[in-house]
Amino acid sequence: MLLLLLLLPVCWTVEVKRPRGVSLTNLHFYDESKPFTCLDSSATIPFDQVNDDYCDCKDGSDEPGTAACPNGSFHCTNTGYKPLYISSRWVNDGVCDCCDGTDEYNSGIVCENTCKEKGRKERETLQQMAEITREGFRLKKILIEDWKKAREEKQQKLIELQAGKKSLEDKVEMLRMVKEEAEKPEKEAKDKHQKLWEEQQAASKVQREQELATNAFQELDDDMDGVVSVAELQTHPELDTDGDGALSEGEAQTLLGGDMQMDATTFHDRVWAAIRDKYQSEVLPTDSPVPSAPDLTELKEEQPPVPSLPTEEEEEEEEEEAEEEEEEAEEEDSQEAPPPLVPSQPASTTEEDKMPPYDEQTQAFIDAAQEARNKFEEAERSLRDVEESIRNLEQEISFDFGPSGEFAYLYSQCYELTTNEYIYRLCPFKLVSQKPKLGGSPTNLGTWGSWAGPEHDKFSAMKYEQGTGCWQGPNRSTTVRLLCGKETVVTSTMEPSRCEYLMELMTPAACPEPPPELPANGDHDEL
């Protein structure tokens, strides 16, 4: 205790020579042997007005140790810790702002001096950071060496791929010629087969038209005299040409080319094409089996007498059935018009429309050409794969991975950070995305743009741009700050501005060369 009492006057004497609140760096401005000039040169005052609790200077520099000037600054010496400037307004306000308590010299508050304890904790933190930096830098040097080796290997592989590409190009060109030669006889054989089939189709069509015309002629030739007359043609009102619903004698004669009757050959050559689309066959389509064609003809003929005559009741029943059939037929005519052409076995028509299989020789040409195409396409795919590999290698080799390539190991990696709502995914040099934690599609927060650190530390930040557009806002973008660490991990993410994200990635590649280790003892007053 006596020792402390002896030391206090000494300490007080030292403080007197440095006005309260003045730092050692500014001490030369405060010379008590001459007037004091404000630091902003706004005024010069007698020195005894410094720290007199009255503000004379506009910048408050005459009151560094009092609260007289609201814009002044008080210097905390904080011996054993870091010196600090605080606002003069906080001097003697009842709150200990300086760890050494010097700001509360006249407030009645006793401040505990915590500077040494803070200094100890600060040194521990600095030592831990130094240890992280040393280990991170050691790993960084390994990453640099790994990239040097990997880059050499990739360059060698690139040379091999470029040489292989030339041989593949020659192979593709050779197989192209083989394919083209194989396709010539294939094309000739297929064209020949196609032409023959089309000729058969045309002949079948002509035959079908001939059959339709013959059937129509036979239906129109009611008296079977070998000619179709005007009167017989008039039995088909659907052939009406003036739209009055009936085929007049003049209209019928016009359709017959001005003649009163016409034989089958002339009917096919001159009339059938004109009435084909309107003509309605007398043979009605039915879902259930119908009597054969002779039965339809017999209905038009006079029935010969039979030995046993039916009773009156049977005759009445037959008449009623006949009337019902006629009424049903009329209803069908009014509701759905019969097909304009005589039905001719749709199944067989479908089969005829289908091209028949190729003959054995043509199929052999096709198989040979297909084999040549397969080989050519396979070689083309191989060439495309090699070209893509070359592009990827050239891009990776020429990419800016930092001063010594220390960031190259991030190129093919992705890192995630899960928050309460989202899963954030960072794929360095590619993109940043955000996906709802409970499921949903990811949102693009930006694709690789460039290094975005300050000019003196370019590789301390990455910029990812042109992400998914915000509603009535800009495209999303992300800045990734790179921090020194022994591991590679995304430590935080936030959205400081709308649609602009900030992410922090810890990586050994961001560790600078560490400074010399701090001394083990703590004899220094200030850090």
Legacy VTK file of the C-alpha trace (Angstrom):
# vtk DataFile Version 3.0
C-alpha trace
ASCII
DATASET POLYDATA
POINTS 527 float
0.000 0.000 0.000
2.849 2.362 0.890
4.481 1.663 -2.419
1.276 2.584 -4.227
0.977 5.790 -2.294
4.527 6.650 -3.230
3.888 5.962 -6.868
0.650 7.936 -7.187
2.328 11.387 -6.976
4.766 10.280 -9.657
1.936 9.213 -11.908
0.058 12.439 -11.215
3.118 14.467 -12.137
3.349 12.610 -15.477
-0.310 13.276 -16.246
0.064 16.983 -15.563
2.548 17.256 -18.384
-0.040 15.803 -20.789
-3.369 17.614 -20.698
-6.243 15.341 -19.875
-7.746 13.700 -22.954
-4.739 14.393 -25.223
-2.989 11.529 -26.995
0.782 11.238 -27.169
0.656 11.825 -30.915
-1.091 15.182 -30.424
0.940 16.282 -27.392
3.147 18.611 -29.440
0.097 20.797 -30.227
-0.438 21.423 -26.527
2.655 23.420 -25.375
1.767 25.171 -22.125
4.589 27.675 -22.658
2.757 29.416 -25.510
-0.784 30.188 -26.594
-2.847 27.326 -27.956
-3.954 27.389 -31.592
-7.082 25.409 -32.382
-6.311 22.371 -34.533
-8.623 23.734 -37.239
-6.803 27.144 -36.935
-10.134 28.813 -36.156
-8.694 30.693 -33.130
-5.696 31.158 -30.825
-6.289 31.346 -27.093
-4.155 31.557 -23.920
-3.093 28.083 -22.832
-4.779 28.406 -19.468
-8.118 28.286 -21.360
-7.422 24.668 -22.439
-9.678 22.290 -20.507
-11.325 25.186 -18.653
-14.766 23.657 -19.365
-15.588 26.349 -21.940
-15.578 25.707 -25.667
-13.442 28.288 -27.508
-12.499 26.340 -30.682
-15.025 25.416 -33.353
-13.537 21.903 -33.582
-13.557 21.500 -29.767
-9.823 20.845 -29.658
-9.325 23.221 -26.695
-11.454 20.952 -24.456
-10.065 17.424 -24.972
-10.574 16.524 -21.320
-14.019 18.019 -20.593
-17.554 17.715 -21.961
-17.765 21.402 -22.879
-17.472 20.836 -26.651
-19.983 18.270 -28.059
-17.819 17.753 -31.120
-14.590 17.180 -29.205
-12.703 13.929 -28.667
-11.337 12.446 -25.469
-8.359 10.092 -25.676
-8.376 7.002 -23.454
-4.802 5.865 -22.807
-5.978 2.363 -21.782
-2.567 1.184 -20.682
-2.331 -2.571 -21.247
-5.013 -2.519 -23.937
-5.845 -0.533 -27.060
-6.002 3.283 -26.864
-9.376 4.699 -27.805
-11.001 7.993 -28.772
-14.484 8.688 -27.418
-16.820 11.658 -27.818
-16.222 14.453 -25.317
-19.933 14.313 -24.498
-19.283 11.006 -22.697
-16.751 12.541 -20.273
-18.044 12.501 -16.692
-21.443 11.206 -17.793
-21.504 8.457 -15.171
-20.654 5.674 -17.625
-17.199 4.088 -17.776
-16.270 4.237 -21.449
-12.491 3.909 -21.097
-11.268 0.607 -19.689
-8.842 2.596 -17.468
-11.732 4.781 -16.180
-9.989 8.080 -17.006
-13.134 9.513 -18.631
-14.949 9.570 -15.262
-12.409 11.545 -13.230
-14.954 14.013 -11.809
-18.339 12.265 -11.901
-18.160 10.533 -8.555
-18.194 7.152 -10.300
-15.367 4.749 -9.434
-14.401 2.807 -12.601
-12.522 -0.454 -12.324
-9.449 -0.623 -14.537
-10.151 -3.594 -16.852
-7.485 -2.822 -19.425
-5.082 -5.582 -18.442
-7.831 -8.220 -18.502
-9.074 -6.978 -21.852
-5.535 -6.930 -23.126
-5.028 -10.506 -22.001
-8.210 -11.675 -23.781
-7.316 -9.660 -26.854
-3.882 -11.257 -26.989
-5.449 -14.690 -26.669
-7.816 -13.889 -29.537
-4.958 -12.547 -31.619
-2.907 -15.644 -30.856
-5.820 -17.861 -31.923
-6.243 -15.851 -35.109
-2.526 -16.060 -35.714
-2.663 -19.829 -35.246
-5.556 -20.060 -37.733
-3.666 -17.865 -40.152
-0.469 -19.934 -39.813
-2.328 -23.243 -40.330
-4.462 -21.786 -43.115
-1.406 -20.423 -44.877
0.291 -23.808 -44.562
-2.737 -25.418 -46.240
-2.764 -22.641 -48.822
0.776 -23.518 -49.884
-0.333 -27.138 -50.299
-3.278 -25.991 -52.434
-0.902 -23.966 -54.602
1.374 -26.965 -55.127
-1.616 -29.204 -55.870
-2.832 -26.780 -58.529
0.608 -26.594 -60.122
0.660 -30.377 -60.474
-2.974 -30.550 -61.591
-2.411 -27.781 -64.124
0.542 -29.606 -65.639
-1.506 -32.801 -65.835
-4.395 -30.962 -67.463
-2.077 -29.341 -69.971
-0.646 -32.754 -70.862
-4.144 -34.192 -71.174
-5.117 -31.252 -73.366
-2.224 -31.992 -75.714
-3.301 -35.636 -75.921
-6.930 -34.723 -76.576
-5.967 -32.260 -79.292
-3.889 -34.972 -80.987
-6.745 -37.468 -80.603
-9.170 -34.941 -82.031
-7.240 -34.840 -85.311
-7.412 -38.613 -85.727
-11.105 -38.595 -84.793
-11.809 -35.896 -87.379
-10.147 -38.063 -90.030
-12.153 -41.085 -88.886
-15.419 -39.138 -88.975
-14.690 -37.897 -92.488
-13.860 -41.443 -93.679
-17.038 -42.863 -92.117
-19.041 -40.030 -93.662
-17.871 -41.111 -97.126
-18.652 -44.762 -96.335
-22.119 -43.743 -95.147
-22.815 -41.673 -98.250
-21.709 -44.518 -100.524
-23.923 -46.986 -98.638
-26.893 -44.620 -98.828
-26.800 -44.361 -102.634
-27.978 -47.962 -103.421
-30.304 -47.737 -100.422
-31.972 -44.647 -101.835
-32.247 -46.149 -105.323
-33.795 -49.359 -103.985
-36.208 -47.500 -101.682
-37.209 -45.090 -104.470
-37.851 -48.027 -106.777
-39.940 -49.764 -104.128
-41.840 -46.529 -103.445
-42.516 -45.945 -107.140
-43.783 -49.494 -107.669
-46.074 -49.193 -104.665
-47.414 -45.822 -105.850
-48.123 -47.308 -109.275
-49.996 -50.153 -107.616
-51.905 -47.653 -105.526
-52.848 -45.666 -108.621
-53.974 -48.829 -110.424
-55.998 -49.894 -107.394
-57.608 -46.468 -107.246
-58.586 -46.640 -110.899
-59.997 -50.112 -110.350
-61.971 -48.952 -107.311
-63.357 -46.009 -109.253
-64.322 -48.346 -112.067
-66.098 -50.628 -109.595
-67.909 -47.688 -107.997
-68.996 -46.365 -111.373
-70.138 -49.856 -112.461
-72.126 -50.363 -109.250
-73.717 -46.926 -109.602
-74.589 -47.625 -113.235
-76.200 -50.952 -112.287
-78.208 -49.272 -109.534
-79.393 -46.521 -111.896
-80.246 -48.986 -114.687
-83.559 -50.031 -113.122
-84.837 -51.855 -116.213
-81.422 -53.472 -116.775
-81.440 -52.575 -120.464
-77.735 -51.678 -120.460
-78.263 -47.901 -120.524
-79.115 -45.216 -117.964
-81.921 -42.946 -119.064
-82.917 -39.452 -117.968
-85.890 -40.892 -116.071
-83.693 -43.383 -114.225
-81.259 -40.608 -113.286
-84.167 -38.543 -111.909
-84.754 -41.189 -109.219
-81.762 -39.701 -107.371
-82.778 -36.153 -106.271
-79.462 -35.710 -104.423
-77.958 -35.005 -107.878
-79.962 -31.762 -108.051
-77.880 -28.910 -109.459
-80.067 -25.844 -108.898
-80.757 -26.457 -105.192
-84.525 -26.972 -105.388
-84.267 -30.511 -103.987
-85.397 -32.254 -107.182
-83.564 -33.367 -110.288
-85.509 -32.049 -113.254
-85.495 -33.659 -116.686
-83.366 -30.819 -118.017
-80.859 -31.161 -115.209
-80.690 -34.917 -115.747
-80.204 -34.493 -119.471
-77.455 -31.951 -118.835
-75.688 -34.445 -116.571
-75.930 -37.007 -119.413
-74.218 -34.566 -121.708
-77.408 -33.664 -123.558
-78.314 -37.274 -124.347
-81.483 -39.011 -123.223
-79.593 -42.153 -122.248
-76.039 -43.400 -121.917
-74.256 -46.737 -121.908
-71.898 -47.940 -119.171
-68.612 -46.949 -120.869
-69.713 -43.421 -121.669
-71.258 -43.108 -118.168
-67.912 -43.946 -116.577
-65.931 -41.633 -118.851
-68.222 -38.578 -118.888
-70.823 -38.672 -116.119
-69.415 -40.476 -113.090
-66.815 -37.835 -112.210
-69.517 -35.135 -112.186
-71.939 -36.971 -109.888
-69.515 -39.012 -107.791
-69.451 -36.721 -104.740
-73.263 -36.285 -104.661
-74.392 -39.753 -105.595
-75.939 -41.751 -102.745
-75.916 -45.488 -103.046
-79.152 -47.353 -102.699
-77.349 -49.903 -100.508
-77.721 -48.631 -96.931
-74.984 -49.406 -94.371
-76.138 -51.446 -91.374
-74.466 -52.613 -88.193
-75.977 -56.096 -88.364
-75.681 -58.560 -91.245
-78.047 -57.726 -94.127
-79.506 -59.973 -96.793
-77.263 -60.614 -99.747
-77.380 -58.374 -102.806
-79.870 -60.570 -104.739
-82.470 -59.993 -101.965
-82.280 -56.237 -102.546
-82.901 -56.771 -106.218
-85.831 -59.092 -105.573
-87.592 -56.393 -103.552
-87.972 -54.366 -106.737
-89.282 -57.306 -108.755
-92.850 -58.559 -108.815
-93.268 -61.483 -106.434
-94.612 -64.689 -108.121
-97.614 -66.398 -106.541
-96.883 -69.136 -104.050
-98.904 -72.306 -103.391
-99.840 -71.452 -99.784
-101.293 -67.976 -99.244
-100.844 -66.284 -95.870
-103.763 -65.551 -93.629
-105.260 -62.056 -93.285
-103.610 -61.610 -89.894
-100.208 -62.566 -91.330
-100.702 -60.160 -94.232
-101.580 -57.315 -91.858
-98.513 -58.064 -89.741
-96.259 -58.111 -92.816
-97.734 -54.827 -94.047
-97.177 -53.199 -90.648
-93.564 -54.438 -90.560
-92.976 -53.141 -94.074
-94.411 -49.744 -93.142
-92.236 -49.594 -90.034
-89.121 -50.435 -92.097
-89.983 -47.688 -94.598
-90.514 -45.146 -91.804
-87.183 -46.109 -90.201
-85.465 -45.771 -93.547
-86.965 -42.302 -94.070
-85.861 -41.213 -90.580
-82.315 -42.391 -91.299
-82.362 -40.505 -94.612
-83.428 -37.293 -92.845
-81.014 -37.617 -89.898
-77.875 -38.951 -91.534
-77.314 -39.050 -95.247
-76.046 -42.345 -96.597
-72.454 -42.420 -97.772
-72.051 -40.899 -101.223
-70.085 -43.895 -102.461
-70.752 -47.586 -102.351
-68.882 -49.031 -99.344
-65.926 -51.073 -100.386
-64.399 -52.939 -97.421
-62.560 -50.313 -95.289
-60.234 -52.955 -93.840
-58.902 -53.919 -97.225
-58.522 -50.207 -98.152
-56.400 -49.651 -95.040
-54.195 -52.569 -95.941
-53.835 -51.251 -99.467
-52.781 -47.817 -98.141
-49.990 -49.424 -96.154
-46.740 -49.797 -98.066
-45.712 -53.466 -98.281
-42.435 -54.679 -96.692
-39.226 -54.232 -98.624
-37.908 -57.101 -100.646
-34.851 -58.971 -99.433
-32.337 -57.099 -101.582
-33.724 -53.656 -100.669
-33.717 -54.569 -96.976
-30.089 -55.641 -97.286
-29.201 -52.215 -98.741
-31.090 -50.517 -95.882
-29.335 -52.609 -93.217
-25.917 -51.862 -94.707
-26.646 -48.137 -94.867
-27.982 -48.118 -91.310
-24.873 -49.836 -90.012
-22.744 -47.201 -91.773
-24.888 -44.437 -90.233
-24.544 -45.923 -86.760
-20.758 -46.053 -87.035
-20.640 -42.497 -88.365
-22.912 -41.145 -85.596
-20.905 -42.945 -82.915
-17.680 -41.417 -84.225
-19.354 -37.995 -84.359
-20.456 -38.327 -80.722
-16.928 -39.264 -79.712
-15.593 -36.220 -81.538
-18.114 -33.929 -79.841
-17.177 -35.369 -76.424
-13.492 -34.732 -77.099
-14.199 -31.183 -78.288
-16.218 -30.486 -75.139
-13.426 -31.890 -72.953
-10.927 -29.663 -74.752
-13.113 -26.585 -74.210
-13.529 -27.374 -70.509
-9.809 -27.969 -70.012
-8.858 -24.786 -71.880
-11.315 -22.803 -69.762
-10.084 -24.313 -66.494
-6.396 -23.894 -67.343
-6.850 -20.250 -68.341
-9.184 -19.357 -65.438
-8.026 -16.775 -62.902
-7.829 -18.807 -59.691
-5.845 -16.229 -57.742
-2.227 -15.041 -57.798
-0.873 -18.596 -57.464
-3.961 -20.653 -58.311
-4.816 -21.174 -54.641
-8.581 -20.994 -55.319
-8.547 -23.647 -58.068
-9.683 -26.421 -55.727
-13.055 -24.641 -55.370
-13.797 -24.965 -59.102
-15.608 -28.299 -58.973
-17.049 -28.028 -55.448
-20.323 -26.808 -53.915
-20.991 -25.743 -50.313
-24.289 -25.365 -48.460
-25.574 -23.395 -45.487
-28.950 -24.246 -43.947
-30.935 -21.527 -42.145
-34.386 -21.576 -40.573
-36.074 -20.991 -43.947
-33.643 -21.736 -46.753
-30.795 -23.902 -47.958
-28.147 -21.713 -49.601
-25.810 -23.383 -52.099
-22.565 -21.863 -53.350
-20.753 -23.428 -56.286
-17.651 -21.223 -56.660
-17.017 -19.826 -60.141
-20.445 -21.114 -61.246
-23.538 -19.962 -59.334
-25.294 -19.261 -56.029
-28.810 -20.578 -55.343
-31.436 -20.563 -52.625
-34.023 -23.307 -52.034
-36.848 -23.376 -49.470
-35.993 -25.703 -46.605
-39.413 -27.385 -46.731
-39.203 -28.108 -50.457
-39.584 -26.241 -53.719
-37.561 -25.228 -56.730
-34.262 -23.345 -56.253
-33.879 -19.639 -57.025
-30.783 -18.434 -58.872
-29.036 -15.771 -56.774
-26.444 -15.072 -59.455
-23.948 -16.696 -61.798
-20.192 -16.109 -61.746
-19.249 -12.593 -62.736
-15.769 -11.589 -61.536
-13.447 -11.027 -58.619
-14.842 -8.081 -56.680
-12.388 -7.174 -53.918
-10.825 -3.708 -53.599
-7.951 -2.825 -55.881
-5.304 -3.717 -53.293
-7.038 -7.012 -52.386
-8.869 -8.125 -55.531
-9.210 -11.778 -54.506
-10.976 -11.109 -51.213
-14.479 -11.144 -52.734
-16.455 -12.740 -55.568
-19.392 -11.280 -57.492
-22.254 -13.404 -58.861
-24.680 -11.551 -61.150
-27.800 -11.863 -63.338
-29.742 -14.187 -61.063
-33.501 -14.656 -61.097
-35.294 -11.320 -61.330
-37.117 -9.991 -58.274
-40.779 -9.038 -58.528
-40.752 -5.517 -59.980
-37.085 -5.285 -59.088
-33.578 -6.010 -60.352
-31.998 -9.370 -60.999
-30.655 -11.026 -57.876
-26.914 -10.811 -57.209
-24.557 -12.092 -54.517
-21.236 -10.896 -53.149
-19.136 -13.608 -51.487
-16.524 -12.410 -49.005
-13.587 -14.768 -48.526
-12.260 -15.187 -45.007
-9.178 -16.988 -43.743
-9.910 -20.351 -42.132
-8.534 -23.849 -41.766
-11.655 -25.359 -43.350
-13.775 -24.503 -46.364
-17.300 -23.666 -45.190
-20.032 -21.092 -45.796
-20.329 -19.288 -42.457
-23.110 -16.775 -43.049
-25.524 -15.297 -45.552
-27.755 -12.238 -45.441
-29.719 -9.870 -47.666
-28.538 -6.355 -46.697
-30.398 -4.807 -49.646
-33.386 -6.020 -51.647
-32.289 -8.731 -54.078
-28.619 -8.211 -53.115
-27.148 -10.997 -50.994
-23.947 -11.157 -48.958
-22.293 -14.485 -48.188
-19.118 -15.330 -46.314
-16.939 -18.289 -47.254
-14.106 -19.422 -45.011
-11.200 -20.983 -46.891
-7.460 -21.570 -46.419
-6.902 -19.979 -49.831
-7.795 -16.578 -48.309
-5.148 -16.776 -45.564
-2.308 -14.250 -45.907
1.231 -14.952 -44.875
1.137 -14.697 -41.055
3.074 -11.973 -39.180
5.769 -12.888 -36.664
4.450 -14.462 -33.482
3.579 -12.140 -30.617
5.991 -12.115 -27.653
5.031 -14.448 -24.837
5.250 -11.756 -22.092
2.791 -8.873 -21.842
5.178 -6.029 -20.920
3.822 -3.681 -23.599
1.342 -1.137 -22.281
-0.572 -0.789 -25.530
-1.491 -3.339 -28.221
LINES 1 528
527 0 1 2 3 4 5 6 7 8 9 10 11 12 13 14 15 16 17 18 19 20 21 22 23 24 25 26 27 28 29 30 31 32 33 34 35 36 37 38 39 40 41 42 43 44 45 46 47 48 49 50 51 52 53 54 55 56 57 58 59 60 61 62 63 64 65 66 67 68 69 70 71 72 73 74 75 76 77 78 79 80 81 82 83 84 85 86 87 88 89 90 91 92 93 94 95 96 97 98 99 100 101 102 103 104 105 106 107 108 109 110 111 112 113 114 115 116 117 118 119 120 121 122 123 124 125 126 127 128 129 130 131 132 133 134 135 136 137 138 139 140 141 142 143 144 145 146 147 148 149 150 151 152 153 154 155 156 157 158 159 160 161 162 163 164 165 166 167 168 169 170 171 172 173 174 175 176 177 178 179 180 181 182 183 184 185 186 187 188 189 190 191 192 193 194 195 196 197 198 199 200 201 202 203 204 205 206 207 208 209 210 211 212 213 214 215 216 217 218 219 220 221 222 223 224 225 226 227 228 229 230 231 232 233 234 235 236 237 238 239 240 241 242 243 244 245 246 247 248 249 250 251 252 253 254 255 256 257 258 259 260 261 262 263 264 265 266 267 268 269 270 271 272 273 274 275 276 277 278 279 280 281 282 283 284 285 286 287 288 289 290 291 292 293 294 295 296 297 298 299 300 301 302 303 304 305 306 307 308 309 310 311 312 313 314 315 316 317 318 319 320 321 322 323 324 325 326 327 328 329 330 331 332 333 334 335 336 337 338 339 340 341 342 343 344 345 346 347 348 349 350 351 352 353 354 355 356 357 358 359 360 361 362 363 364 365 366 367 368 369 370 371 372 373 374 375 376 377 378 379 380 381 382 383 384 385 386 387 388 389 390 391 392 393 394 395 396 397 398 399 400 401 402 403 404 405 406 407 408 409 410 411 412 413 414 415 416 417 418 419 420 421 422 423 424 425 426 427 428 429 430 431 432 433 434 435 436 437 438 439 440 441 442 443 444 445 446 447 448 449 450 451 452 453 454 455 456 457 458 459 460 461 462 463 464 465 466 467 468 469 470 471 472 473 474 475 476 477 478 479 480 481 482 483 484 485 486 487 488 489 490 491 492 493 494 495 496 497 498 499 500 501 502 503 504 505 506 507 508 509 510 511 512 513 514 515 516 517 518 519 520 521 522 523 524 525 526
